[in-house]
Amino acid sequence: MSLRQMEYFVAVVEEASFTRAAELLHVTQPALSHQIKALEKSVGGALLERMPRGVRLTAMGRAFLPHAELAVHSAGQARRAARAAAGAEGGEIHIATVHSVAVGILPDVFARWRRAHPGVALVLHEYATTEALEEQLERGVADLAVGPAPARSWQGPVVPVGEEEIVLVVAFDDPLAGRGSVHLAELADRTWVRCAMEAVIDGQRFLDWACAREGFVPRTAVRTEHTSTAVRMAAAGVGVATAPSHVVRGAVGEDCVVLPVDPPWRRALTVFSRVELTGAASAFADLLCEAWPPWSAFQRQPPSLDSARRWPQRS
């Protein structure tokens, strides 16, 4: 069994076609088929079922795939890390994150990186949820992840960056627009714009969990796929939305009213990885920590840490 055979296998699965995989890999289809058959002989059974239109994983193939992906991605990561550590042209860092961080935080950080390290490219992988982010990082898709603190069971290094504040977003003509903050219980009769990327706490969507603690169930007006879309909907007066404060700045600028919750909702922002951060990956983590604002983008005086409502850590 060779790394090349696993690369070929992963390519066939991703493309769902021997023909497309061969084109992607710049090899002939007979040569690709030969390597896949050699791999199947090595593992002791069929990994792929040839279908009239494409291919399908066998039970053995489904069990083998995550390990093959990890081997292929880890080899790529090793090559990238070596080149990036040397500052070589063509060196890359693959960074995984959730959509809200990609929109609200990373553009400025990436710009700083490009000025300081023009020879090391950045490749961004975006995911909808923290669960998907952790799963893909474990499979070796990226060199490091930027996002909320991972589960307590995470085995690799976790570097604290700071805290992001989750705020409420309403339209300019909303009755709450003049307030400095709002208690969640005051919103029991309001409708909400909900996002599929909302965090999950104890098996519940965060807003459901938070409202339940205040004795009510939130009424949903609209469900969206992306946080930035939810912010836009709230700015237009569709309903109240929740979002990290940095996303509001990045998504709609001054087109809406931002209301802190009293007590504030805060959650840790971290950099985490499967292995120790070295070279360019470590330099990127350092740059992110330097760039992270101490409080929200709106320059309010922070409350004492004891009064802030900490985001529950997942088990």
FISE-258445 format. One record per residue (C-alpha): residue in three letters; z, y, x; residue number from 1. Coordinates in Angstrom, 2 decimals, padded with zeros to 5 digits. Example, Ala and Ser with C-alpha at 12.3 -4.5 7.8 and 13.67 -1.06 7.14 Angstrom:
2
r type = ALA	c3 = 007.80	c2 = -004.50	c1 = 012.30	seq = 1
r type = SER	c3 = 007.14	c2 = -001.06	c1 = 013.67	seq = 2
//
This chain:
315
r type = MET	c3 = 000.00	c2 = 000.00	c1 = 000.00	seq = 1
r type = SER	c3 = -001.01	c2 = 003.35	c1 = 001.45	seq = 2
r type = LEU	c3 = -000.42	c2 = 006.99	c1 = 000.57	seq = 3
r type = ARG	c3 = -004.17	c2 = 007.40	c1 = 000.07	seq = 4
r type = GLN	c3 = -004.20	c2 = 004.62	c1 = -002.52	seq = 5
r type = MET	c3 = -001.36	c2 = 006.30	c1 = -004.40	seq = 6
r type = GLU	c3 = -003.22	c2 = 009.63	c1 = -004.24	seq = 7
r type = TYR	c3 = -006.28	c2 = 007.94	c1 = -005.74	seq = 8
r type = PHE	c3 = -004.17	c2 = 006.31	c1 = -008.46	seq = 9
r type = VAL	c3 = -002.48	c2 = 009.60	c1 = -009.42	seq = 10
r type = ALA	c3 = -005.88	c2 = 011.35	c1 = -009.51	seq = 11
r type = VAL	c3 = -007.34	c2 = 008.72	c1 = -011.86	seq = 12
r type = VAL	c3 = -004.33	c2 = 009.06	c1 = -014.19	seq = 13
r type = GLU	c3 = -004.47	c2 = 012.86	c1 = -014.19	seq = 14
r type = GLU	c3 = -008.22	c2 = 012.95	c1 = -014.81	seq = 15
r type = ALA	c3 = -008.14	c2 = 009.93	c1 = -017.21	seq = 16
r type = SER	c3 = -011.44	c2 = 008.92	c1 = -015.63	seq = 17
r type = PHE	c3 = -012.66	c2 = 007.12	c1 = -012.50	seq = 18
r type = THR	c3 = -015.77	c2 = 009.28	c1 = -012.47	seq = 19
r type = ARG	c3 = -013.96	c2 = 012.62	c1 = -012.61	seq = 20
r type = ALA	c3 = -011.33	c2 = 011.44	c1 = -010.12	seq = 21
r type = ALA	c3 = -014.03	c2 = 010.38	c1 = -007.66	seq = 22
r type = GLU	c3 = -015.67	c2 = 013.80	c1 = -007.95	seq = 23
r type = LEU	c3 = -012.34	c2 = 015.53	c1 = -007.43	seq = 24
r type = LEU	c3 = -011.54	c2 = 013.42	c1 = -004.38	seq = 25
r type = HIS	c3 = -015.09	c2 = 013.65	c1 = -002.97	seq = 26
r type = VAL	c3 = -015.47	c2 = 009.88	c1 = -002.71	seq = 27
r type = THR	c3 = -017.86	c2 = 007.46	c1 = -004.34	seq = 28
r type = GLN	c3 = -016.74	c2 = 005.70	c1 = -007.50	seq = 29
r type = PRO	c3 = -017.10	c2 = 002.19	c1 = -005.93	seq = 30
r type = ALA	c3 = -014.89	c2 = 003.29	c1 = -003.03	seq = 31
r type = LEU	c3 = -012.30	c2 = 004.64	c1 = -005.47	seq = 32
r type = SER	c3 = -012.34	c2 = 001.47	c1 = -007.55	seq = 33
r type = HIS	c3 = -011.95	c2 = -000.63	c1 = -004.41	seq = 34
r type = GLN	c3 = -008.82	c2 = 001.30	c1 = -003.38	seq = 35
r type = ILE	c3 = -007.28	c2 = 001.03	c1 = -006.84	seq = 36
r type = LYS	c3 = -007.90	c2 = -002.74	c1 = -006.88	seq = 37
r type = ALA	c3 = -006.30	c2 = -003.02	c1 = -003.44	seq = 38
r type = LEU	c3 = -003.28	c2 = -001.09	c1 = -004.70	seq = 39
r type = GLU	c3 = -002.98	c2 = -003.31	c1 = -007.78	seq = 40
r type = LYS	c3 = -003.14	c2 = -006.39	c1 = -005.54	seq = 41
r type = SER	c3 = -000.38	c2 = -004.92	c1 = -003.38	seq = 42
r type = VAL	c3 = 001.98	c2 = -004.27	c1 = -006.32	seq = 43
r type = GLY	c3 = 001.15	c2 = -007.56	c1 = -007.97	seq = 44
r type = GLY	c3 = -000.52	c2 = -006.60	c1 = -011.22	seq = 45
r type = ALA	c3 = -002.82	c2 = -004.25	c1 = -013.12	seq = 46
r type = LEU	c3 = -001.79	c2 = -000.61	c1 = -013.18	seq = 47
r type = LEU	c3 = -004.70	c2 = 000.70	c1 = -015.22	seq = 48
r type = GLU	c3 = -006.52	c2 = -000.62	c1 = -018.23	seq = 49
r type = ARG	c3 = -010.22	c2 = 000.26	c1 = -018.21	seq = 50
r type = MET	c3 = -011.23	c2 = 001.56	c1 = -021.65	seq = 51
r type = PRO	c3 = -014.72	c2 = 002.33	c1 = -023.07	seq = 52
r type = ARG	c3 = -013.79	c2 = 006.01	c1 = -022.77	seq = 53
r type = GLY	c3 = -011.45	c2 = 006.54	c1 = -019.85	seq = 54
r type = VAL	c3 = -008.42	c2 = 004.62	c1 = -018.64	seq = 55
r type = ARG	c3 = -004.92	c2 = 003.89	c1 = -019.86	seq = 56
r type = LEU	c3 = -001.75	c2 = 003.02	c1 = -018.00	seq = 57
r type = THR	c3 = -000.38	c2 = -000.50	c1 = -018.33	seq = 58
r type = ALA	c3 = 003.37	c2 = -001.07	c1 = -018.61	seq = 59
r type = MET	c3 = 003.43	c2 = -001.71	c1 = -014.88	seq = 60
r type = GLY	c3 = 001.39	c2 = 001.46	c1 = -014.30	seq = 61
r type = ARG	c3 = 003.83	c2 = 003.56	c1 = -016.35	seq = 62
r type = ALA	c3 = 006.71	c2 = 002.27	c1 = -014.25	seq = 63
r type = PHE	c3 = 004.81	c2 = 002.85	c1 = -011.01	seq = 64
r type = LEU	c3 = 003.46	c2 = 006.35	c1 = -011.78	seq = 65
r type = PRO	c3 = 006.62	c2 = 008.49	c1 = -011.26	seq = 66
r type = HIS	c3 = 007.20	c2 = 006.94	c1 = -007.85	seq = 67
r type = ALA	c3 = 003.58	c2 = 007.37	c1 = -006.83	seq = 68
r type = GLU	c3 = 003.64	c2 = 011.01	c1 = -007.96	seq = 69
r type = LEU	c3 = 006.81	c2 = 011.63	c1 = -005.99	seq = 70
r type = ALA	c3 = 005.33	c2 = 010.07	c1 = -002.85	seq = 71
r type = VAL	c3 = 002.11	c2 = 012.07	c1 = -003.16	seq = 72
r type = HIS	c3 = 003.86	c2 = 015.33	c1 = -003.94	seq = 73
r type = SER	c3 = 006.44	c2 = 014.80	c1 = -001.19	seq = 74
r type = ALA	c3 = 003.69	c2 = 014.24	c1 = 001.38	seq = 75
r type = GLY	c3 = 002.01	c2 = 017.44	c1 = 000.25	seq = 76
r type = GLN	c3 = 005.32	c2 = 019.27	c1 = 000.36	seq = 77
r type = ALA	c3 = 005.93	c2 = 018.07	c1 = 003.92	seq = 78
r type = ARG	c3 = 002.53	c2 = 019.33	c1 = 005.03	seq = 79
r type = ARG	c3 = 003.04	c2 = 022.69	c1 = 003.30	seq = 80
r type = ALA	c3 = 006.52	c2 = 023.13	c1 = 004.70	seq = 81
r type = ALA	c3 = 005.38	c2 = 022.46	c1 = 008.25	seq = 82
r type = ARG	c3 = 002.52	c2 = 024.94	c1 = 008.01	seq = 83
r type = ALA	c3 = 004.58	c2 = 027.54	c1 = 006.19	seq = 84
r type = ALA	c3 = 007.43	c2 = 027.24	c1 = 008.72	seq = 85
r type = ALA	c3 = 004.95	c2 = 027.97	c1 = 011.49	seq = 86
r type = GLY	c3 = 003.48	c2 = 030.91	c1 = 009.55	seq = 87
r type = ALA	c3 = 000.10	c2 = 029.19	c1 = 009.69	seq = 88
r type = GLU	c3 = -002.79	c2 = 030.44	c1 = 007.62	seq = 89
r type = GLY	c3 = -003.16	c2 = 028.12	c1 = 004.68	seq = 90
r type = GLY	c3 = 000.56	c2 = 027.41	c1 = 004.48	seq = 91
r type = GLU	c3 = 001.87	c2 = 027.30	c1 = 000.90	seq = 92
r type = ILE	c3 = 005.10	c2 = 027.28	c1 = -001.02	seq = 93
r type = HIS	c3 = 004.99	c2 = 025.72	c1 = -004.49	seq = 94
r type = ILE	c3 = 007.54	c2 = 027.37	c1 = -006.79	seq = 95
r type = ALA	c3 = 008.52	c2 = 026.04	c1 = -010.21	seq = 96
r type = THR	c3 = 010.15	c2 = 028.22	c1 = -012.84	seq = 97
r type = VAL	c3 = 010.53	c2 = 028.86	c1 = -016.55	seq = 98
r type = HIS	c3 = 008.25	c2 = 031.30	c1 = -018.34	seq = 99
r type = SER	c3 = 010.87	c2 = 034.04	c1 = -018.77	seq = 100
r type = VAL	c3 = 011.58	c2 = 034.17	c1 = -015.02	seq = 101
r type = ALA	c3 = 007.85	c2 = 034.11	c1 = -014.23	seq = 102
r type = VAL	c3 = 007.27	c2 = 037.13	c1 = -016.49	seq = 103
r type = GLY	c3 = 010.39	c2 = 039.16	c1 = -015.83	seq = 104
r type = ILE	c3 = 011.43	c2 = 038.53	c1 = -012.23	seq = 105
r type = LEU	c3 = 008.85	c2 = 036.93	c1 = -009.98	seq = 106
r type = PRO	c3 = 005.98	c2 = 039.46	c1 = -010.01	seq = 107
r type = ASP	c3 = 007.97	c2 = 041.97	c1 = -007.94	seq = 108
r type = VAL	c3 = 009.35	c2 = 039.25	c1 = -005.68	seq = 109
r type = PHE	c3 = 005.89	c2 = 037.76	c1 = -005.10	seq = 110
r type = ALA	c3 = 004.54	c2 = 041.21	c1 = -004.21	seq = 111
r type = ARG	c3 = 007.29	c2 = 041.66	c1 = -001.62	seq = 112
r type = TRP	c3 = 006.57	c2 = 038.21	c1 = -000.22	seq = 113
r type = ARG	c3 = 002.86	c2 = 038.90	c1 = 000.15	seq = 114
r type = ARG	c3 = 003.60	c2 = 042.07	c1 = 002.12	seq = 115
r type = ALA	c3 = 006.05	c2 = 040.30	c1 = 004.42	seq = 116
r type = HIS	c3 = 004.28	c2 = 036.91	c1 = 004.74	seq = 117
r type = PRO	c3 = 000.53	c2 = 037.36	c1 = 004.13	seq = 118
r type = GLY	c3 = -000.32	c2 = 034.05	c1 = 005.78	seq = 119
r type = VAL	c3 = 001.81	c2 = 031.91	c1 = 003.44	seq = 120
r type = ALA	c3 = 000.45	c2 = 031.57	c1 = -000.10	seq = 121
r type = LEU	c3 = 002.56	c2 = 031.06	c1 = -003.21	seq = 122
r type = VAL	c3 = 001.64	c2 = 028.61	c1 = -005.98	seq = 123
r type = LEU	c3 = 003.49	c2 = 029.04	c1 = -009.28	seq = 124
r type = HIS	c3 = 004.23	c2 = 026.22	c1 = -011.75	seq = 125
r type = GLU	c3 = 005.58	c2 = 027.42	c1 = -015.12	seq = 126
r type = TYR	c3 = 007.52	c2 = 025.32	c1 = -017.65	seq = 127
r type = ALA	c3 = 008.81	c2 = 025.98	c1 = -021.13	seq = 128
r type = THR	c3 = 012.35	c2 = 024.65	c1 = -020.74	seq = 129
r type = THR	c3 = 014.94	c2 = 024.15	c1 = -018.02	seq = 130
r type = GLU	c3 = 014.87	c2 = 020.41	c1 = -018.77	seq = 131
r type = ALA	c3 = 011.13	c2 = 020.24	c1 = -018.02	seq = 132
r type = LEU	c3 = 011.66	c2 = 022.38	c1 = -014.92	seq = 133
r type = GLU	c3 = 014.25	c2 = 020.00	c1 = -013.50	seq = 134
r type = GLU	c3 = 012.23	c2 = 016.91	c1 = -014.40	seq = 135
r type = GLN	c3 = 009.10	c2 = 018.19	c1 = -012.66	seq = 136
r type = LEU	c3 = 011.00	c2 = 019.30	c1 = -009.57	seq = 137
r type = GLU	c3 = 012.53	c2 = 015.84	c1 = -009.31	seq = 138
r type = ARG	c3 = 008.99	c2 = 014.44	c1 = -009.38	seq = 139
r type = GLY	c3 = 008.08	c2 = 016.58	c1 = -006.39	seq = 140
r type = VAL	c3 = 005.74	c2 = 019.03	c1 = -008.09	seq = 141
r type = ALA	c3 = 007.19	c2 = 022.03	c1 = -006.23	seq = 142
r type = ASP	c3 = 009.17	c2 = 022.87	c1 = -003.11	seq = 143
r type = LEU	c3 = 011.85	c2 = 024.77	c1 = -005.00	seq = 144
r type = ALA	c3 = 012.73	c2 = 025.98	c1 = -008.48	seq = 145
r type = VAL	c3 = 013.94	c2 = 029.35	c1 = -009.74	seq = 146
r type = GLY	c3 = 015.82	c2 = 029.32	c1 = -013.02	seq = 147
r type = PRO	c3 = 019.12	c2 = 028.85	c1 = -014.83	seq = 148
r type = ALA	c3 = 021.64	c2 = 026.66	c1 = -013.03	seq = 149
r type = PRO	c3 = 020.60	c2 = 022.99	c1 = -013.24	seq = 150
r type = ALA	c3 = 022.71	c2 = 020.25	c1 = -014.78	seq = 151
r type = ARG	c3 = 025.93	c2 = 019.28	c1 = -013.01	seq = 152
r type = SER	c3 = 024.30	c2 = 015.98	c1 = -012.07	seq = 153
r type = TRP	c3 = 021.68	c2 = 017.73	c1 = -009.91	seq = 154
r type = GLN	c3 = 021.75	c2 = 016.12	c1 = -006.45	seq = 155
r type = GLY	c3 = 020.03	c2 = 018.76	c1 = -004.31	seq = 156
r type = PRO	c3 = 021.12	c2 = 022.18	c1 = -003.03	seq = 157
r type = VAL	c3 = 021.72	c2 = 025.00	c1 = -005.53	seq = 158
r type = VAL	c3 = 021.72	c2 = 028.61	c1 = -004.27	seq = 159
r type = PRO	c3 = 023.29	c2 = 031.24	c1 = -006.60	seq = 160
r type = VAL	c3 = 021.07	c2 = 034.30	c1 = -007.02	seq = 161
r type = GLY	c3 = 022.87	c2 = 036.34	c1 = -009.66	seq = 162
r type = GLU	c3 = 023.28	c2 = 036.50	c1 = -013.41	seq = 163
r type = GLU	c3 = 020.75	c2 = 037.33	c1 = -016.09	seq = 164
r type = GLU	c3 = 021.87	c2 = 038.95	c1 = -019.33	seq = 165
r type = ILE	c3 = 020.59	c2 = 037.72	c1 = -022.68	seq = 166
r type = VAL	c3 = 020.11	c2 = 040.66	c1 = -025.05	seq = 167
r type = LEU	c3 = 018.98	c2 = 041.35	c1 = -028.61	seq = 168
r type = VAL	c3 = 015.63	c2 = 043.03	c1 = -029.28	seq = 169
r type = VAL	c3 = 014.91	c2 = 045.14	c1 = -032.39	seq = 170
r type = ALA	c3 = 012.36	c2 = 047.73	c1 = -033.47	seq = 171
r type = PHE	c3 = 012.89	c2 = 051.47	c1 = -033.03	seq = 172
r type = ASP	c3 = 013.42	c2 = 051.99	c1 = -036.78	seq = 173
r type = ASP	c3 = 015.97	c2 = 049.17	c1 = -037.09	seq = 174
r type = PRO	c3 = 019.38	c2 = 050.25	c1 = -038.51	seq = 175
r type = LEU	c3 = 020.99	c2 = 048.95	c1 = -035.32	seq = 176
r type = ALA	c3 = 018.77	c2 = 051.00	c1 = -033.01	seq = 177
r type = GLY	c3 = 021.37	c2 = 053.66	c1 = -032.28	seq = 178
r type = ARG	c3 = 024.13	c2 = 051.23	c1 = -031.35	seq = 179
r type = GLY	c3 = 025.39	c2 = 050.65	c1 = -027.82	seq = 180
r type = SER	c3 = 026.13	c2 = 046.99	c1 = -028.54	seq = 181
r type = VAL	c3 = 026.52	c2 = 044.63	c1 = -031.48	seq = 182
r type = HIS	c3 = 028.75	c2 = 041.72	c1 = -032.44	seq = 183
r type = LEU	c3 = 026.78	c2 = 038.62	c1 = -033.36	seq = 184
r type = ALA	c3 = 028.75	c2 = 038.21	c1 = -036.60	seq = 185
r type = GLU	c3 = 027.24	c2 = 041.49	c1 = -037.84	seq = 186
r type = LEU	c3 = 023.81	c2 = 039.82	c1 = -037.92	seq = 187
r type = ALA	c3 = 024.67	c2 = 037.05	c1 = -040.38	seq = 188
r type = ASP	c3 = 022.31	c2 = 038.47	c1 = -043.01	seq = 189
r type = ARG	c3 = 019.42	c2 = 039.24	c1 = -040.66	seq = 190
r type = THR	c3 = 016.25	c2 = 037.24	c1 = -039.99	seq = 191
r type = TRP	c3 = 015.29	c2 = 036.12	c1 = -036.50	seq = 192
r type = VAL	c3 = 012.23	c2 = 035.59	c1 = -034.35	seq = 193
r type = ARG	c3 = 012.81	c2 = 032.25	c1 = -032.62	seq = 194
r type = CYS	c3 = 011.15	c2 = 030.92	c1 = -029.48	seq = 195
r type = ALA	c3 = 010.36	c2 = 027.34	c1 = -028.52	seq = 196
r type = MET	c3 = 011.63	c2 = 028.14	c1 = -025.01	seq = 197
r type = GLU	c3 = 015.15	c2 = 028.83	c1 = -026.27	seq = 198
r type = ALA	c3 = 017.81	c2 = 027.05	c1 = -024.25	seq = 199
r type = VAL	c3 = 019.60	c2 = 023.99	c1 = -025.62	seq = 200
r type = ILE	c3 = 023.42	c2 = 023.88	c1 = -025.57	seq = 201
r type = ASP	c3 = 025.27	c2 = 020.69	c1 = -026.56	seq = 202
r type = GLY	c3 = 022.14	c2 = 019.39	c1 = -028.30	seq = 203
r type = GLN	c3 = 021.56	c2 = 022.63	c1 = -030.27	seq = 204
r type = ARG	c3 = 019.24	c2 = 025.58	c1 = -029.74	seq = 205
r type = PHE	c3 = 021.28	c2 = 028.36	c1 = -028.20	seq = 206
r type = LEU	c3 = 021.09	c2 = 030.75	c1 = -031.16	seq = 207
r type = ASP	c3 = 022.09	c2 = 027.99	c1 = -033.59	seq = 208
r type = TRP	c3 = 025.02	c2 = 027.13	c1 = -031.32	seq = 209
r type = ALA	c3 = 026.14	c2 = 030.77	c1 = -030.93	seq = 210
r type = CYS	c3 = 025.81	c2 = 031.62	c1 = -034.63	seq = 211
r type = ALA	c3 = 027.69	c2 = 028.48	c1 = -035.64	seq = 212
r type = ARG	c3 = 030.62	c2 = 029.71	c1 = -033.59	seq = 213
r type = GLU	c3 = 030.54	c2 = 032.90	c1 = -035.69	seq = 214
r type = GLY	c3 = 030.39	c2 = 030.95	c1 = -038.95	seq = 215
r type = PHE	c3 = 026.79	c2 = 031.35	c1 = -040.06	seq = 216
r type = VAL	c3 = 023.31	c2 = 029.79	c1 = -039.73	seq = 217
r type = PRO	c3 = 020.52	c2 = 032.09	c1 = -038.48	seq = 218
r type = ARG	c3 = 017.59	c2 = 032.59	c1 = -040.87	seq = 219
r type = THR	c3 = 014.25	c2 = 032.22	c1 = -039.08	seq = 220
r type = ALA	c3 = 011.36	c2 = 034.54	c1 = -039.94	seq = 221
r type = VAL	c3 = 008.89	c2 = 033.42	c1 = -037.25	seq = 222
r type = ARG	c3 = 008.76	c2 = 030.77	c1 = -034.54	seq = 223
r type = THR	c3 = 006.81	c2 = 031.49	c1 = -031.36	seq = 224
r type = GLU	c3 = 005.86	c2 = 029.54	c1 = -028.25	seq = 225
r type = HIS	c3 = 006.62	c2 = 032.19	c1 = -025.62	seq = 226
r type = THR	c3 = 009.56	c2 = 034.52	c1 = -025.04	seq = 227
r type = SER	c3 = 007.27	c2 = 037.50	c1 = -024.47	seq = 228
r type = THR	c3 = 005.63	c2 = 036.89	c1 = -027.85	seq = 229
r type = ALA	c3 = 009.03	c2 = 036.80	c1 = -029.56	seq = 230
r type = VAL	c3 = 009.88	c2 = 040.14	c1 = -027.95	seq = 231
r type = ARG	c3 = 006.64	c2 = 041.66	c1 = -029.20	seq = 232
r type = MET	c3 = 007.32	c2 = 040.38	c1 = -032.72	seq = 233
r type = ALA	c3 = 010.80	c2 = 041.87	c1 = -032.70	seq = 234
r type = ALA	c3 = 009.46	c2 = 045.19	c1 = -031.40	seq = 235
r type = ALA	c3 = 007.08	c2 = 045.26	c1 = -034.38	seq = 236
r type = GLY	c3 = 009.96	c2 = 044.79	c1 = -036.83	seq = 237
r type = VAL	c3 = 009.44	c2 = 041.12	c1 = -037.74	seq = 238
r type = GLY	c3 = 013.06	c2 = 040.22	c1 = -037.00	seq = 239
r type = VAL	c3 = 015.74	c2 = 040.17	c1 = -034.31	seq = 240
r type = ALA	c3 = 014.93	c2 = 038.29	c1 = -031.10	seq = 241
r type = THR	c3 = 016.96	c2 = 037.18	c1 = -028.11	seq = 242
r type = ALA	c3 = 015.59	c2 = 037.36	c1 = -024.57	seq = 243
r type = PRO	c3 = 016.67	c2 = 037.89	c1 = -020.97	seq = 244
r type = SER	c3 = 016.81	c2 = 041.63	c1 = -020.30	seq = 245
r type = HIS	c3 = 014.31	c2 = 041.32	c1 = -017.45	seq = 246
r type = VAL	c3 = 011.72	c2 = 039.81	c1 = -019.81	seq = 247
r type = VAL	c3 = 012.04	c2 = 042.74	c1 = -022.21	seq = 248
r type = ARG	c3 = 011.28	c2 = 045.11	c1 = -019.37	seq = 249
r type = GLY	c3 = 008.34	c2 = 043.01	c1 = -018.19	seq = 250
r type = ALA	c3 = 006.90	c2 = 042.18	c1 = -021.61	seq = 251
r type = VAL	c3 = 007.04	c2 = 045.40	c1 = -023.61	seq = 252
r type = GLY	c3 = 008.55	c2 = 048.10	c1 = -021.42	seq = 253
r type = GLU	c3 = 009.88	c2 = 050.92	c1 = -023.59	seq = 254
r type = ASP	c3 = 008.34	c2 = 049.75	c1 = -026.87	seq = 255
r type = CYS	c3 = 011.55	c2 = 048.38	c1 = -028.38	seq = 256
r type = VAL	c3 = 015.32	c2 = 048.80	c1 = -028.53	seq = 257
r type = VAL	c3 = 017.52	c2 = 046.54	c1 = -026.45	seq = 258
r type = LEU	c3 = 021.02	c2 = 045.77	c1 = -027.72	seq = 259
r type = PRO	c3 = 023.64	c2 = 044.05	c1 = -025.59	seq = 260
r type = VAL	c3 = 025.80	c2 = 041.51	c1 = -027.41	seq = 261
r type = ASP	c3 = 029.54	c2 = 042.16	c1 = -027.39	seq = 262
r type = PRO	c3 = 030.90	c2 = 040.27	c1 = -025.52	seq = 263
r type = PRO	c3 = 027.78	c2 = 039.97	c1 = -023.30	seq = 264
r type = TRP	c3 = 025.81	c2 = 036.76	c1 = -022.92	seq = 265
r type = ARG	c3 = 025.23	c2 = 035.96	c1 = -019.26	seq = 266
r type = ARG	c3 = 023.90	c2 = 032.90	c1 = -017.46	seq = 267
r type = ALA	c3 = 023.57	c2 = 032.08	c1 = -013.78	seq = 268
r type = LEU	c3 = 020.21	c2 = 032.38	c1 = -012.07	seq = 269
r type = THR	c3 = 019.70	c2 = 030.01	c1 = -009.13	seq = 270
r type = VAL	c3 = 017.26	c2 = 028.59	c1 = -006.62	seq = 271
r type = PHE	c3 = 017.46	c2 = 024.82	c1 = -006.40	seq = 272
r type = SER	c3 = 015.57	c2 = 022.06	c1 = -004.62	seq = 273
r type = ARG	c3 = 015.57	c2 = 018.32	c1 = -003.95	seq = 274
r type = VAL	c3 = 016.09	c2 = 018.85	c1 = -000.21	seq = 275
r type = GLU	c3 = 017.69	c2 = 021.49	c1 = 001.99	seq = 276
r type = LEU	c3 = 015.75	c2 = 024.74	c1 = 002.03	seq = 277
r type = THR	c3 = 014.23	c2 = 025.43	c1 = 005.44	seq = 278
r type = GLY	c3 = 011.59	c2 = 027.67	c1 = 006.94	seq = 279
r type = ALA	c3 = 009.51	c2 = 029.64	c1 = 004.46	seq = 280
r type = ALA	c3 = 011.29	c2 = 028.10	c1 = 001.44	seq = 281
r type = SER	c3 = 014.62	c2 = 029.37	c1 = 002.75	seq = 282
r type = ALA	c3 = 013.05	c2 = 032.78	c1 = 003.47	seq = 283
r type = PHE	c3 = 011.79	c2 = 032.97	c1 = -000.12	seq = 284
r type = ALA	c3 = 015.26	c2 = 032.20	c1 = -001.49	seq = 285
r type = ASP	c3 = 016.73	c2 = 034.92	c1 = 000.73	seq = 286
r type = LEU	c3 = 014.13	c2 = 037.42	c1 = -000.47	seq = 287
r type = LEU	c3 = 014.85	c2 = 036.62	c1 = -004.12	seq = 288
r type = CYS	c3 = 018.59	c2 = 037.13	c1 = -003.58	seq = 289
r type = GLU	c3 = 017.91	c2 = 040.49	c1 = -001.93	seq = 290
r type = ALA	c3 = 015.56	c2 = 041.59	c1 = -004.72	seq = 291
r type = TRP	c3 = 017.77	c2 = 040.54	c1 = -007.63	seq = 292
r type = PRO	c3 = 019.35	c2 = 043.58	c1 = -009.37	seq = 293
r type = PRO	c3 = 023.14	c2 = 043.45	c1 = -009.62	seq = 294
r type = TRP	c3 = 023.00	c2 = 044.09	c1 = -013.39	seq = 295
r type = SER	c3 = 020.38	c2 = 044.54	c1 = -016.08	seq = 296
r type = ALA	c3 = 017.22	c2 = 046.60	c1 = -015.61	seq = 297
r type = PHE	c3 = 018.66	c2 = 049.22	c1 = -017.97	seq = 298
r type = GLN	c3 = 021.31	c2 = 050.42	c1 = -015.50	seq = 299
r type = ARG	c3 = 024.28	c2 = 050.17	c1 = -017.85	seq = 300
r type = GLN	c3 = 027.75	c2 = 049.94	c1 = -016.41	seq = 301
r type = PRO	c3 = 028.75	c2 = 046.25	c1 = -016.49	seq = 302
r type = PRO	c3 = 031.80	c2 = 045.06	c1 = -018.35	seq = 303
r type = SER	c3 = 034.45	c2 = 043.20	c1 = -016.43	seq = 304
r type = LEU	c3 = 033.47	c2 = 039.64	c1 = -015.61	seq = 305
r type = ASP	c3 = 036.41	c2 = 038.35	c1 = -017.61	seq = 306
r type = SER	c3 = 035.05	c2 = 039.92	c1 = -020.82	seq = 307
r type = ALA	c3 = 031.53	c2 = 038.54	c1 = -020.49	seq = 308
r type = ARG	c3 = 030.63	c2 = 035.44	c1 = -022.47	seq = 309
r type = ARG	c3 = 029.52	c2 = 032.84	c1 = -019.94	seq = 310
r type = TRP	c3 = 026.57	c2 = 030.64	c1 = -020.78	seq = 311
r type = PRO	c3 = 027.94	c2 = 027.10	c1 = -021.24	seq = 312
r type = GLN	c3 = 026.94	c2 = 024.89	c1 = -018.32	seq = 313
r type = ARG	c3 = 025.03	c2 = 021.77	c1 = -019.24	seq = 314
r type = SER	c3 = 026.54	c2 = 018.44	c1 = -018.33	seq = 315
//
